[in-house]
Amino acid sequence: MDKIYHILTLVGIAIYWLLVAGVTLRVVLKRKAVSVSLSWLMIIYILPIVGVFCYFLFGELNLGRKRGERAKVMFAPFEEWFRSLSDCQAHLPQGMGAHIKKIDELCTHRMGIPALSGNHLTLHNSPNDILYSIIHDIESSTSTIHMVFYIWHPGGLTDAVASALIRAAKRGVEVKLLLDSAGSARFFRSHWVDMMRDAGIRLIEQMQVSPWRIFLNRLDLRQHRKIIVIDDKIAYTGSMNMVDPAYFKQDSGVGQWIDVIVRMTGPAVNVLAAIHAWDWEFETGERRLPKTPECLIGPSDPHHPIQVVPSGPGMPENLISQVLTLAMHQAKTSVCITTPYFVPSADLLATLKMTAQRGVSVDIILPEKNDSFMVKWASRSFYGELLDAGATIHEFNGGLLHTKSVVIDQKFCLIGTVNIDMRSLWLNFELTLAVDDKSFTQELYRQQQEYIKQSHQIEYSKWRTRSLGHRFLERLFYLFSPLL
């Protein structure tokens, strides 16, 4: 019997080491970023069984067979639709400023989406203002309401939005609502699901999470966009999920979530409508591209262009990361960033450091308290390098700062759903707007300055004297950065 146990032990060890060797080769051959590959290898070797299991679950972009096949054939027709916008009146490359022109060239060449002029933007920074504005536009809708959200959380004014949608559907408006399965788990257990569907709303649960799908597709691939398109004339996007912060995660110990939303009218609304159509087809297989818009610009319309930049499975890799890098490389005087989750890639960290080292003022505003314990400590592992390079880091005390924004030289900005982490920049369905509108940008910059007033600055001299326990937690969770 002892001999049998000995043989079984040797066989088990051999199988395990073959498995580790196979996963190691796969990590190397996938040619990921060096920092990502090294992090995965350390996780696999430091946490042998758990590390291999995690790599199978989260290490590669596995969409599942049907979605993977669908994503491959979707790009060509959508790219053709996007490229048709280059010929419309709203595409004015000759009049673009320096910041937006290079981003327009990048996005046009990689995905076919041009920057479009003639848009009106309104920045909303109060939850009540945001939700009441959405309700008003829903009540005024006449033909279509299309929405995509990561989180829909029942309670407060969110229920008023749901009721407005039900009334719209009952009066004949086409309402299509796409919600992420994991982010909106509580909603899908609520009575609202049956009420909406009974009213005629097309409600789809995207990227369903269940034990049966654990090895069929990557479970942490999430629909993280926040988009509302009403009558193809009005659109909303930004950092705020469909939640009333006064009723959302009140027991998490991080305070109320702080967000902004952009309300937009003009030609760029059509691009957001197409992004919704992309997401709808990716999940359902139903193709319904919007009609090619005329994109006319009236005599009183502003000519400040907006570049819509999406990312996600089936779309060009790293496009938002490239746009962010390109924007920072063009900065001459200042860069100000807000993000709740800060785990930058090696390339993005190098760009931030170099931007500060060439004399540009770099301010990074992060929440002091975070709903992710791992992200909190992984984020702090980057503080030393950034402070040493000359960047300034502010920790916000007024709640969980969830706004995702970048302001360049107080003249140009990026605003949307994108966090500065590997998950947003490499994995999830995301969206950002590159806005070449000085007035709007300065309004966003003033909002960032309000955040700074509610923050404390990290002093480098004090940071260098932090405890060994803090240093250990930073380095420990830095190892998990590919998963964050």
VEXVODO-740719 format. One record per residue (C-alpha): residue number from 1; x, y, z. Coordinates in pm, whole numbers. Example, Ala and Ser with C-alpha at 12.3 -4.5 7.8 and 13.67 -1.06 7.14 Angstrom:
% residues 2
<pt resi="1" u="1230" v="-450" w="780"/>
<pt resi="2" u="1367" v="-106" w="714"/>
***
This chain:
% residues 484
<pt resi="1" u="0" v="0" w="0"/>
<pt resi="2" u="284" v="238" w="84"/>
<pt resi="3" u="433" v="170" w="-257"/>
<pt resi="4" u="103" v="260" w="-427"/>
<pt resi="5" u="82" v="586" w="-230"/>
<pt resi="6" u="441" v="662" w="-326"/>
<pt resi="7" u="368" v="602" w="-695"/>
<pt resi="8" u="50" v="813" w="-680"/>
<pt resi="9" u="243" v="1093" w="-512"/>
<pt resi="10" u="511" v="1088" w="-781"/>
<pt resi="11" u="247" v="1082" w="-1056"/>
<pt resi="12" u="66" v="1375" w="-891"/>
<pt resi="13" u="389" v="1575" w="-867"/>
<pt resi="14" u="474" v="1498" w="-1230"/>
<pt resi="15" u="127" v="1604" w="-1351"/>
<pt resi="16" u="144" v="1923" w="-1147"/>
<pt resi="17" u="487" v="2022" w="-1280"/>
<pt resi="18" u="381" v="1943" w="-1636"/>
<pt resi="19" u="79" v="2167" w="-1580"/>
<pt resi="20" u="295" v="2449" w="-1442"/>
<pt resi="21" u="542" v="2410" w="-1728"/>
<pt resi="22" u="259" v="2417" w="-1981"/>
<pt resi="23" u="103" v="2729" w="-1830"/>
<pt resi="24" u="445" v="2896" w="-1810"/>
<pt resi="25" u="504" v="2833" w="-2181"/>
<pt resi="26" u="157" v="2964" w="-2261"/>
<pt resi="27" u="220" v="3285" w="-2063"/>
<pt resi="28" u="549" v="3341" w="-2246"/>
<pt resi="29" u="415" v="3257" w="-2593"/>
<pt resi="30" u="113" v="3487" w="-2554"/>
<pt resi="31" u="357" v="3781" w="-2565"/>
<pt resi="32" u="174" v="3998" w="-2315"/>
<pt resi="33" u="340" v="4305" w="-2167"/>
<pt resi="34" u="653" v="4195" w="-1981"/>
<pt resi="35" u="522" v="4328" w="-1649"/>
<pt resi="36" u="197" v="4132" w="-1692"/>
<pt resi="37" u="376" v="3812" w="-1785"/>
<pt resi="38" u="615" v="3842" w="-1489"/>
<pt resi="39" u="325" v="3909" w="-1252"/>
<pt resi="40" u="142" v="3600" w="-1373"/>
<pt resi="41" u="453" v="3385" w="-1342"/>
<pt resi="42" u="510" v="3505" w="-985"/>
<pt resi="43" u="147" v="3433" w="-897"/>
<pt resi="44" u="173" v="3085" w="-1048"/>
<pt resi="45" u="493" v="3002" w="-859"/>
<pt resi="46" u="413" v="3173" w="-528"/>
<pt resi="47" u="58" v="3034" w="-515"/>
<pt resi="48" u="111" v="2708" w="-706"/>
<pt resi="49" u="-234" v="2550" w="-733"/>
<pt resi="50" u="-434" v="2870" w="-685"/>
<pt resi="51" u="-214" v="3056" w="-935"/>
<pt resi="52" u="-267" v="2800" w="-1213"/>
<pt resi="53" u="-642" v="2795" w="-1143"/>
<pt resi="54" u="-657" v="3178" w="-1155"/>
<pt resi="55" u="-472" v="3185" w="-1486"/>
<pt resi="56" u="-723" v="2947" w="-1642"/>
<pt resi="57" u="-1006" v="3173" w="-1518"/>
<pt resi="58" u="-861" v="3522" w="-1571"/>
<pt resi="59" u="-535" v="3498" w="-1763"/>
<pt resi="60" u="-664" v="3518" w="-2118"/>
<pt resi="61" u="-943" v="3692" w="-2307"/>
<pt resi="62" u="-1184" v="3400" w="-2348"/>
<pt resi="63" u="-1517" v="3524" w="-2487"/>
<pt resi="64" u="-1680" v="3186" w="-2525"/>
<pt resi="65" u="-1730" v="3018" w="-2862"/>
<pt resi="66" u="-2045" v="3198" w="-2983"/>
<pt resi="67" u="-1938" v="3545" w="-2872"/>
<pt resi="68" u="-1585" v="3490" w="-3002"/>
<pt resi="69" u="-1712" v="3395" w="-3348"/>
<pt resi="70" u="-1959" v="3683" w="-3345"/>
<pt resi="71" u="-1694" v="3937" w="-3250"/>
<pt resi="72" u="-1477" v="3834" w="-3545"/>
<pt resi="73" u="-1743" v="3908" w="-3807"/>
<pt resi="74" u="-1887" v="4224" w="-3648"/>
<pt resi="75" u="-1596" v="4457" w="-3702"/>
<pt resi="76" u="-1612" v="4495" w="-4083"/>
<pt resi="77" u="-1974" v="4622" w="-4112"/>
<pt resi="78" u="-1937" v="4854" w="-3815"/>
<pt resi="79" u="-1607" v="4990" w="-3944"/>
<pt resi="80" u="-1772" v="5063" w="-4279"/>
<pt resi="81" u="-2051" v="5252" w="-4098"/>
<pt resi="82" u="-1799" v="5447" w="-3890"/>
<pt resi="83" u="-1590" v="5537" w="-4195"/>
<pt resi="84" u="-1897" v="5677" w="-4370"/>
<pt resi="85" u="-1898" v="5952" w="-4107"/>
<pt resi="86" u="-1567" v="6086" w="-4242"/>
<pt resi="87" u="-1754" v="6223" w="-4543"/>
<pt resi="88" u="-2020" v="6407" w="-4345"/>
<pt resi="89" u="-2024" v="6780" w="-4279"/>
<pt resi="90" u="-1941" v="6736" w="-3911"/>
<pt resi="91" u="-1595" v="6593" w="-3981"/>
<pt resi="92" u="-1370" v="6897" w="-4015"/>
<pt resi="93" u="-1008" v="6780" w="-3987"/>
<pt resi="94" u="-874" v="7103" w="-4133"/>
<pt resi="95" u="-1009" v="7302" w="-3841"/>
<pt resi="96" u="-903" v="7069" w="-3558"/>
<pt resi="97" u="-674" v="7174" w="-3279"/>
<pt resi="98" u="-342" v="7002" w="-3220"/>
<pt resi="99" u="-467" v="6787" w="-2930"/>
<pt resi="100" u="-761" v="6630" w="-3110"/>
<pt resi="101" u="-611" v="6606" w="-3459"/>
<pt resi="102" u="-364" v="6326" w="-3378"/>
<pt resi="103" u="-629" v="6138" w="-3183"/>
<pt resi="104" u="-868" v="6173" w="-3479"/>
<pt resi="105" u="-599" v="6027" w="-3708"/>
<pt resi="106" u="-534" v="5737" w="-3471"/>
<pt resi="107" u="-902" v="5645" w="-3423"/>
<pt resi="108" u="-985" v="5692" w="-3791"/>
<pt resi="109" u="-704" v="5463" w="-3901"/>
<pt resi="110" u="-756" v="5197" w="-3635"/>
<pt resi="111" u="-1137" v="5180" w="-3615"/>
<pt resi="112" u="-1278" v="5422" w="-3871"/>
<pt resi="113" u="-1433" v="5657" w="-3613"/>
<pt resi="114" u="-1367" v="6026" w="-3691"/>
<pt resi="115" u="-1392" v="6320" w="-3454"/>
<pt resi="116" u="-1716" v="6508" w="-3519"/>
<pt resi="117" u="-1797" v="6875" w="-3460"/>
<pt resi="118" u="-2124" v="7050" w="-3390"/>
<pt resi="119" u="-2198" v="6903" w="-3045"/>
<pt resi="120" u="-2336" v="7064" w="-2731"/>
<pt resi="121" u="-2211" v="6925" w="-2397"/>
<pt resi="122" u="-2347" v="6973" w="-2046"/>
<pt resi="123" u="-2157" v="6851" w="-1740"/>
<pt resi="124" u="-2375" v="6724" w="-1455"/>
<pt resi="125" u="-2204" v="6664" w="-1119"/>
<pt resi="126" u="-2499" v="6622" w="-881"/>
<pt resi="127" u="-2677" v="6283" w="-859"/>
<pt resi="128" u="-3019" v="6449" w="-840"/>
<pt resi="129" u="-2945" v="6675" w="-1139"/>
<pt resi="130" u="-2822" v="6374" w="-1339"/>
<pt resi="131" u="-3120" v="6152" w="-1263"/>
<pt resi="132" u="-3385" v="6425" w="-1303"/>
<pt resi="133" u="-3232" v="6524" w="-1638"/>
<pt resi="134" u="-3245" v="6162" w="-1756"/>
<pt resi="135" u="-3607" v="6127" w="-1638"/>
<pt resi="136" u="-3706" v="6448" w="-1820"/>
<pt resi="137" u="-3551" v="6329" w="-2146"/>
<pt resi="138" u="-3713" v="5986" w="-2114"/>
<pt resi="139" u="-4052" v="6150" w="-2057"/>
<pt resi="140" u="-3998" v="6359" w="-2373"/>
<pt resi="141" u="-3886" v="6065" w="-2592"/>
<pt resi="142" u="-4089" v="5977" w="-2901"/>
<pt resi="143" u="-3922" v="5683" w="-3076"/>
<pt resi="144" u="-3626" v="5504" w="-2910"/>
<pt resi="145" u="-3441" v="5474" w="-2580"/>
<pt resi="146" u="-3127" v="5260" w="-2579"/>
<pt resi="147" u="-2922" v="5204" w="-2263"/>
<pt resi="148" u="-2610" v="5017" w="-2153"/>
<pt resi="149" u="-2499" v="5005" w="-1788"/>
<pt resi="150" u="-2261" v="4810" w="-1571"/>
<pt resi="151" u="-2462" v="4861" w="-1250"/>
<pt resi="152" u="-2835" v="4920" w="-1215"/>
<pt resi="153" u="-2916" v="4933" w="-845"/>
<pt resi="154" u="-3280" v="4969" w="-736"/>
<pt resi="155" u="-3369" v="5239" w="-485"/>
<pt resi="156" u="-3425" v="5614" w="-467"/>
<pt resi="157" u="-3444" v="5810" w="-791"/>
<pt resi="158" u="-3326" v="5506" w="-988"/>
<pt resi="159" u="-3675" v="5364" w="-938"/>
<pt resi="160" u="-3817" v="5684" w="-1087"/>
<pt resi="161" u="-3600" v="5626" w="-1396"/>
<pt resi="162" u="-3729" v="5268" w="-1421"/>
<pt resi="163" u="-4089" v="5389" w="-1393"/>
<pt resi="164" u="-4028" v="5651" w="-1664"/>
<pt resi="165" u="-3894" v="5377" w="-1893"/>
<pt resi="166" u="-4200" v="5161" w="-1832"/>
<pt resi="167" u="-4430" v="5452" w="-1916"/>
<pt resi="168" u="-4228" v="5523" w="-2232"/>
<pt resi="169" u="-4253" v="5161" w="-2345"/>
<pt resi="170" u="-4630" v="5159" w="-2284"/>
<pt resi="171" u="-4675" v="5464" w="-2507"/>
<pt resi="172" u="-4491" v="5290" w="-2792"/>
<pt resi="173" u="-4128" v="5396" w="-2750"/>
<pt resi="174" u="-3878" v="5121" w="-2830"/>
<pt resi="175" u="-3677" v="5065" w="-2511"/>
<pt resi="176" u="-3369" v="4841" w="-2521"/>
<pt resi="177" u="-3177" v="4794" w="-2198"/>
<pt resi="178" u="-2849" v="4603" w="-2174"/>
<pt resi="179" u="-2712" v="4541" w="-1824"/>
<pt resi="180" u="-2403" v="4360" w="-1704"/>
<pt resi="181" u="-2489" v="4039" w="-1520"/>
<pt resi="182" u="-2236" v="4077" w="-1237"/>
<pt resi="183" u="-2268" v="4451" w="-1183"/>
<pt resi="184" u="-2649" v="4444" w="-1189"/>
<pt resi="185" u="-2696" v="4118" w="-997"/>
<pt resi="186" u="-2924" v="4281" w="-738"/>
<pt resi="187" u="-3140" v="4436" w="-1009"/>
<pt resi="188" u="-3192" v="4098" w="-1179"/>
<pt resi="189" u="-3322" v="3962" w="-848"/>
<pt resi="190" u="-3571" v="4250" w="-813"/>
<pt resi="191" u="-3936" v="4289" w="-916"/>
<pt resi="192" u="-3833" v="4547" w="-1177"/>
<pt resi="193" u="-3726" v="4278" w="-1425"/>
<pt resi="194" u="-4076" v="4135" w="-1472"/>
<pt resi="195" u="-4235" v="4481" w="-1463"/>
<pt resi="196" u="-4007" v="4608" w="-1740"/>
<pt resi="197" u="-4048" v="4303" w="-1960"/>
<pt resi="198" u="-4424" v="4299" w="-1912"/>
<pt resi="199" u="-4429" v="4661" w="-2034"/>
<pt resi="200" u="-4246" v="4562" w="-2353"/>
<pt resi="201" u="-3891" v="4667" w="-2264"/>
<pt resi="202" u="-3620" v="4453" w="-2426"/>
<pt resi="203" u="-3406" v="4379" w="-2121"/>
<pt resi="204" u="-3089" v="4173" w="-2176"/>
<pt resi="205" u="-2853" v="4035" w="-1912"/>
<pt resi="206" u="-2506" v="4056" w="-2066"/>
<pt resi="207" u="-2218" v="3819" w="-1990"/>
<pt resi="208" u="-2417" v="3600" w="-1753"/>
<pt resi="209" u="-2231" v="3477" w="-1447"/>
<pt resi="210" u="-2291" v="3121" w="-1330"/>
<pt resi="211" u="-2084" v="2822" w="-1209"/>
<pt resi="212" u="-2167" v="2643" w="-1535"/>
<pt resi="213" u="-1983" v="2907" w="-1739"/>
<pt resi="214" u="-1670" v="2915" w="-1525"/>
<pt resi="215" u="-1445" v="2755" w="-1789"/>
<pt resi="216" u="-1649" v="2856" w="-2096"/>
<pt resi="217" u="-1567" v="3226" w="-2088"/>
<pt resi="218" u="-1371" v="3469" w="-1875"/>
<pt resi="219" u="-1593" v="3558" w="-1580"/>
<pt resi="220" u="-1437" v="3896" w="-1504"/>
<pt resi="221" u="-1490" v="4028" w="-1859"/>
<pt resi="222" u="-1749" v="4295" w="-1789"/>
<pt resi="223" u="-1974" v="4539" w="-1974"/>
<pt resi="224" u="-1851" v="4857" w="-1806"/>
<pt resi="225" u="-1995" v="5119" w="-2041"/>
<pt resi="226" u="-2258" v="5371" w="-1930"/>
<pt resi="227" u="-2456" v="5493" w="-2231"/>
<pt resi="228" u="-2804" v="5636" w="-2281"/>
<pt resi="229" u="-2922" v="5734" w="-2632"/>
<pt resi="230" u="-3268" v="5889" w="-2666"/>
<pt resi="231" u="-3432" v="5930" w="-3010"/>
<pt resi="232" u="-3079" v="5930" w="-3159"/>
<pt resi="233" u="-3068" v="6298" w="-3062"/>
<pt resi="234" u="-2962" v="6302" w="-2696"/>
<pt resi="235" u="-2693" v="6094" w="-2530"/>
<pt resi="236" u="-2545" v="6052" w="-2184"/>
<pt resi="237" u="-2219" v="5894" w="-2078"/>
<pt resi="238" u="-1974" v="5926" w="-1792"/>
<pt resi="239" u="-1874" v="5753" w="-1473"/>
<pt resi="240" u="-2209" v="5721" w="-1295"/>
<pt resi="241" u="-2394" v="5391" w="-1303"/>
<pt resi="242" u="-2772" v="5382" w="-1282"/>
<pt resi="243" u="-2771" v="5423" w="-906"/>
<pt resi="244" u="-2889" v="5677" w="-654"/>
<pt resi="245" u="-2575" v="5721" w="-438"/>
<pt resi="246" u="-2789" v="5785" w="-129"/>
<pt resi="247" u="-2918" v="5425" w="-160"/>
<pt resi="248" u="-2604" v="5255" w="-294"/>
<pt resi="249" u="-2342" v="5067" w="-88"/>
<pt resi="250" u="-2418" v="5266" w="225"/>
<pt resi="251" u="-2258" v="4999" w="445"/>
<pt resi="252" u="-1927" v="4977" w="255"/>
<pt resi="253" u="-1748" v="5232" w="474"/>
<pt resi="254" u="-1622" v="5447" w="184"/>
<pt resi="255" u="-1886" v="5720" w="186"/>
<pt resi="256" u="-2111" v="5826" w="-100"/>
<pt resi="257" u="-1992" v="5765" w="-456"/>
<pt resi="258" u="-1895" v="6085" w="-640"/>
<pt resi="259" u="-1958" v="6094" w="-1016"/>
<pt resi="260" u="-2017" v="6310" w="-1321"/>
<pt resi="261" u="-2222" v="6256" w="-1636"/>
<pt resi="262" u="-2207" v="6433" w="-1972"/>
<pt resi="263" u="-2529" v="6511" w="-2159"/>
<pt resi="264" u="-2465" v="6552" w="-2530"/>
<pt resi="265" u="-2655" v="6656" w="-2841"/>
<pt resi="266" u="-2517" v="6672" w="-3195"/>
<pt resi="267" u="-2354" v="6441" w="-3449"/>
<pt resi="268" u="-2145" v="6244" w="-3197"/>
<pt resi="269" u="-2470" v="6104" w="-3051"/>
<pt resi="270" u="-2489" v="5884" w="-3360"/>
<pt resi="271" u="-2156" v="5722" w="-3272"/>
<pt resi="272" u="-2282" v="5636" w="-2923"/>
<pt resi="273" u="-2593" v="5487" w="-3084"/>
<pt resi="274" u="-2366" v="5266" w="-3296"/>
<pt resi="275" u="-2168" v="5158" w="-2989"/>
<pt resi="276" u="-2496" v="5048" w="-2827"/>
<pt resi="277" u="-2579" v="4858" w="-3146"/>
<pt resi="278" u="-2237" v="4691" w="-3126"/>
<pt resi="279" u="-2297" v="4579" w="-2767"/>
<pt resi="280" u="-2648" v="4458" w="-2850"/>
<pt resi="281" u="-2527" v="4246" w="-3141"/>
<pt resi="282" u="-2231" v="4111" w="-2942"/>
<pt resi="283" u="-2472" v="3974" w="-2680"/>
<pt resi="284" u="-2781" v="3884" w="-2885"/>
<pt resi="285" u="-2659" v="3834" w="-3243"/>
<pt resi="286" u="-2918" v="4088" w="-3365"/>
<pt resi="287" u="-2773" v="4345" w="-3604"/>
<pt resi="288" u="-2934" v="4685" w="-3617"/>
<pt resi="289" u="-2690" v="4951" w="-3725"/>
<pt resi="290" u="-2825" v="5305" w="-3707"/>
<pt resi="291" u="-2909" v="5486" w="-4028"/>
<pt resi="292" u="-2617" v="5686" w="-4161"/>
<pt resi="293" u="-2677" v="6035" w="-4019"/>
<pt resi="294" u="-2659" v="6358" w="-4213"/>
<pt resi="295" u="-2447" v="6518" w="-3939"/>
<pt resi="296" u="-2544" v="6869" w="-4042"/>
<pt resi="297" u="-2399" v="7161" w="-3849"/>
<pt resi="298" u="-2620" v="7463" w="-3796"/>
<pt resi="299" u="-2487" v="7819" w="-3811"/>
<pt resi="300" u="-2507" v="7849" w="-3431"/>
<pt resi="301" u="-2353" v="7509" w="-3355"/>
<pt resi="302" u="-2003" v="7503" w="-3205"/>
<pt resi="303" u="-1725" v="7350" w="-3411"/>
<pt resi="304" u="-1539" v="7196" w="-3117"/>
<pt resi="305" u="-1488" v="6831" w="-3217"/>
<pt resi="306" u="-1550" v="6524" w="-3002"/>
<pt resi="307" u="-1377" v="6192" w="-3057"/>
<pt resi="308" u="-1572" v="5891" w="-2930"/>
<pt resi="309" u="-1325" v="5618" w="-2828"/>
<pt resi="310" u="-1466" v="5271" w="-2746"/>
<pt resi="311" u="-1280" v="4957" w="-2646"/>
<pt resi="312" u="-1369" v="4597" w="-2582"/>
<pt resi="313" u="-1368" v="4249" w="-2735"/>
<pt resi="314" u="-1360" v="4257" w="-3114"/>
<pt resi="315" u="-1241" v="4618" w="-3121"/>
<pt resi="316" u="-878" v="4728" w="-3179"/>
<pt resi="317" u="-664" v="4644" w="-2877"/>
<pt resi="318" u="-534" v="4916" w="-2645"/>
<pt resi="319" u="-706" v="5200" w="-2835"/>
<pt resi="320" u="-810" v="5393" w="-2524"/>
<pt resi="321" u="-466" v="5338" w="-2370"/>
<pt resi="322" u="-307" v="5476" w="-2688"/>
<pt resi="323" u="-537" v="5780" w="-2684"/>
<pt resi="324" u="-452" v="5846" w="-2319"/>
<pt resi="325" u="-79" v="5814" w="-2387"/>
<pt resi="326" u="-100" v="6037" w="-2696"/>
<pt resi="327" u="-288" v="6303" w="-2502"/>
<pt resi="328" u="-31" v="6311" w="-2221"/>
<pt resi="329" u="260" v="6326" w="-2466"/>
<pt resi="330" u="108" v="6645" w="-2608"/>
<pt resi="331" u="69" v="6813" w="-2268"/>
<pt resi="332" u="271" v="7135" w="-2234"/>
<pt resi="333" u="177" v="7271" w="-1892"/>
<pt resi="334" u="-53" v="7042" w="-1693"/>
<pt resi="335" u="-222" v="6704" w="-1665"/>
<pt resi="336" u="-490" v="6642" w="-1402"/>
<pt resi="337" u="-636" v="6293" w="-1356"/>
<pt resi="338" u="-919" v="6156" w="-1144"/>
<pt resi="339" u="-981" v="5783" w="-1114"/>
<pt resi="340" u="-1112" v="5553" w="-841"/>
<pt resi="341" u="-896" v="5257" w="-942"/>
<pt resi="342" u="-532" v="5327" w="-1022"/>
<pt resi="343" u="-321" v="5028" w="-1128"/>
<pt resi="344" u="-139" v="5152" w="-1441"/>
<pt resi="345" u="50" v="4932" w="-1684"/>
<pt resi="346" u="427" v="4968" w="-1706"/>
<pt resi="347" u="394" v="5174" w="-2027"/>
<pt resi="348" u="136" v="5408" w="-1880"/>
<pt resi="349" u="338" v="5450" w="-1560"/>
<pt resi="350" u="642" v="5539" w="-1769"/>
<pt resi="351" u="436" v="5800" w="-1961"/>
<pt resi="352" u="312" v="5957" w="-1638"/>
<pt resi="353" u="664" v="5974" w="-1497"/>
<pt resi="354" u="813" v="6116" w="-1815"/>
<pt resi="355" u="537" v="6378" w="-1838"/>
<pt resi="356" u="620" v="6497" w="-1485"/>
<pt resi="357" u="996" v="6477" w="-1547"/>
<pt resi="358" u="975" v="6713" w="-1846"/>
<pt resi="359" u="829" v="6983" w="-1624"/>
<pt resi="360" u="457" v="6932" w="-1683"/>
<pt resi="361" u="245" v="6962" w="-1368"/>
<pt resi="362" u="91" v="6618" w="-1308"/>
<pt resi="363" u="-188" v="6593" w="-1048"/>
<pt resi="364" u="-348" v="6257" w="-971"/>
<pt resi="365" u="-662" v="6258" w="-754"/>
<pt resi="366" u="-760" v="5923" w="-598"/>
<pt resi="367" u="-1008" v="5829" w="-326"/>
<pt resi="368" u="-859" v="5788" w="20"/>
<pt resi="369" u="-1102" v="5504" w="93"/>
<pt resi="370" u="-1164" v="5239" w="-172"/>
<pt resi="371" u="-1426" v="4966" w="-198"/>
<pt resi="372" u="-1152" v="4730" w="-321"/>
<pt resi="373" u="-896" v="4645" w="-52"/>
<pt resi="374" u="-658" v="4495" w="-309"/>
<pt resi="375" u="-675" v="4793" w="-545"/>
<pt resi="376" u="-618" v="5036" w="-259"/>
<pt resi="377" u="-284" v="4879" w="-169"/>
<pt resi="378" u="-181" v="4799" w="-527"/>
<pt resi="379" u="-240" v="5167" w="-616"/>
<pt resi="380" u="-13" v="5282" w="-335"/>
<pt resi="381" u="271" v="5068" w="-467"/>
<pt resi="382" u="308" v="5327" w="-747"/>
<pt resi="383" u="314" v="5636" w="-525"/>
<pt resi="384" u="688" v="5638" w="-460"/>
<pt resi="385" u="793" v="5630" w="-826"/>
<pt resi="386" u="543" v="5899" w="-922"/>
<pt resi="387" u="630" v="6130" w="-632"/>
<pt resi="388" u="998" v="6088" w="-706"/>
<pt resi="389" u="933" v="6186" w="-1070"/>
<pt resi="390" u="762" v="6507" w="-958"/>
<pt resi="391" u="394" v="6413" w="-978"/>
<pt resi="392" u="151" v="6529" w="-710"/>
<pt resi="393" u="-91" v="6280" w="-556"/>
<pt resi="394" u="-409" v="6386" w="-376"/>
<pt resi="395" u="-629" v="6150" w="-174"/>
<pt resi="396" u="-994" v="6258" w="-176"/>
<pt resi="397" u="-1171" v="6256" w="161"/>
<pt resi="398" u="-1530" v="6328" w="56"/>
<pt resi="399" u="-1642" v="5978" w="-42"/>
<pt resi="400" u="-1547" v="5728" w="-310"/>
<pt resi="401" u="-1433" v="5953" w="-595"/>
<pt resi="402" u="-1560" v="5757" w="-896"/>
<pt resi="403" u="-1515" v="6024" w="-1166"/>
<pt resi="404" u="-1290" v="5916" w="-1453"/>
<pt resi="405" u="-1138" v="6225" w="-1616"/>
<pt resi="406" u="-817" v="6364" w="-1763"/>
<pt resi="407" u="-765" v="6735" w="-1834"/>
<pt resi="408" u="-470" v="6841" w="-2050"/>
<pt resi="409" u="-341" v="7200" w="-2035"/>
<pt resi="410" u="-691" v="7312" w="-1923"/>
<pt resi="411" u="-784" v="7308" w="-2293"/>
<pt resi="412" u="-854" v="6944" w="-2380"/>
<pt resi="413" u="-1006" v="6656" w="-2183"/>
<pt resi="414" u="-1095" v="6290" w="-2172"/>
<pt resi="415" u="-1407" v="6184" w="-1983"/>
<pt resi="416" u="-1598" v="5858" w="-1970"/>
<pt resi="417" u="-1607" v="5515" w="-1806"/>
<pt resi="418" u="-1237" v="5425" w="-1810"/>
<pt resi="419" u="-1034" v="5361" w="-1495"/>
<pt resi="420" u="-654" v="5376" w="-1499"/>
<pt resi="421" u="-611" v="5003" w="-1455"/>
<pt resi="422" u="-544" v="4695" w="-1663"/>
<pt resi="423" u="-906" v="4581" w="-1649"/>
<pt resi="424" u="-1042" v="4900" w="-1810"/>
<pt resi="425" u="-760" v="4954" w="-2057"/>
<pt resi="426" u="-722" v="4595" w="-2175"/>
<pt resi="427" u="-1027" v="4388" w="-2090"/>
<pt resi="428" u="-1369" v="4550" w="-2036"/>
<pt resi="429" u="-1618" v="4717" w="-2267"/>
<pt resi="430" u="-1537" v="5085" w="-2208"/>
<pt resi="431" u="-1598" v="5427" w="-2359"/>
<pt resi="432" u="-1431" v="5766" w="-2334"/>
<pt resi="433" u="-1486" v="6100" w="-2503"/>
<pt resi="434" u="-1191" v="6310" w="-2618"/>
<pt resi="435" u="-1327" v="6666" w="-2609"/>
<pt resi="436" u="-1165" v="6964" w="-2782"/>
<pt resi="437" u="-1384" v="7229" w="-2618"/>
<pt resi="438" u="-1202" v="7480" w="-2398"/>
<pt resi="439" u="-1514" v="7599" w="-2217"/>
<pt resi="440" u="-1630" v="7248" w="-2128"/>
<pt resi="441" u="-1276" v="7144" w="-2037"/>
<pt resi="442" u="-1236" v="7435" w="-1798"/>
<pt resi="443" u="-1568" v="7346" w="-1634"/>
<pt resi="444" u="-1439" v="6993" w="-1582"/>
<pt resi="445" u="-1108" v="7132" w="-1453"/>
<pt resi="446" u="-1293" v="7345" w="-1199"/>
<pt resi="447" u="-1469" v="7030" w="-1084"/>
<pt resi="448" u="-1131" v="6860" w="-1042"/>
<pt resi="449" u="-1010" v="7156" w="-835"/>
<pt resi="450" u="-1313" v="7114" w="-609"/>
<pt resi="451" u="-1206" v="6754" w="-558"/>
<pt resi="452" u="-854" v="6871" w="-467"/>
<pt resi="453" u="-999" v="7108" w="-205"/>
<pt resi="454" u="-1156" v="6802" w="-41"/>
<pt resi="455" u="-830" v="6606" w="-54"/>
<pt resi="456" u="-501" v="6586" w="131"/>
<pt resi="457" u="-174" v="6585" w="-58"/>
<pt resi="458" u="69" v="6295" w="-15"/>
<pt resi="459" u="401" v="6438" w="103"/>
<pt resi="460" u="696" v="6245" w="-37"/>
<pt resi="461" u="908" v="6291" w="274"/>
<pt resi="462" u="635" v="6141" w="493"/>
<pt resi="463" u="556" v="5872" w="238"/>
<pt resi="464" u="912" v="5743" w="253"/>
<pt resi="465" u="876" v="5683" w="628"/>
<pt resi="466" u="563" v="5463" w="602"/>
<pt resi="467" u="565" v="5140" w="800"/>
<pt resi="468" u="706" v="4806" w="687"/>
<pt resi="469" u="355" v="4664" w="712"/>
<pt resi="470" u="228" v="4914" w="457"/>
<pt resi="471" u="522" v="4842" w="226"/>
<pt resi="472" u="452" v="4469" w="250"/>
<pt resi="473" u="84" v="4510" w="158"/>
<pt resi="474" u="176" v="4734" w="-137"/>
<pt resi="475" u="422" v="4483" w="-283"/>
<pt resi="476" u="195" v="4187" w="-210"/>
<pt resi="477" u="-104" v="4326" w="-396"/>
<pt resi="478" u="113" v="4469" w="-671"/>
<pt resi="479" u="171" v="4104" w="-769"/>
<pt resi="480" u="-201" v="4074" w="-839"/>
<pt resi="481" u="-217" v="4378" w="-1067"/>
<pt resi="482" u="-309" v="4167" w="-1376"/>
<pt resi="483" u="-628" v="4066" w="-1195"/>
<pt resi="484" u="-727" v="4415" w="-1072"/>
***
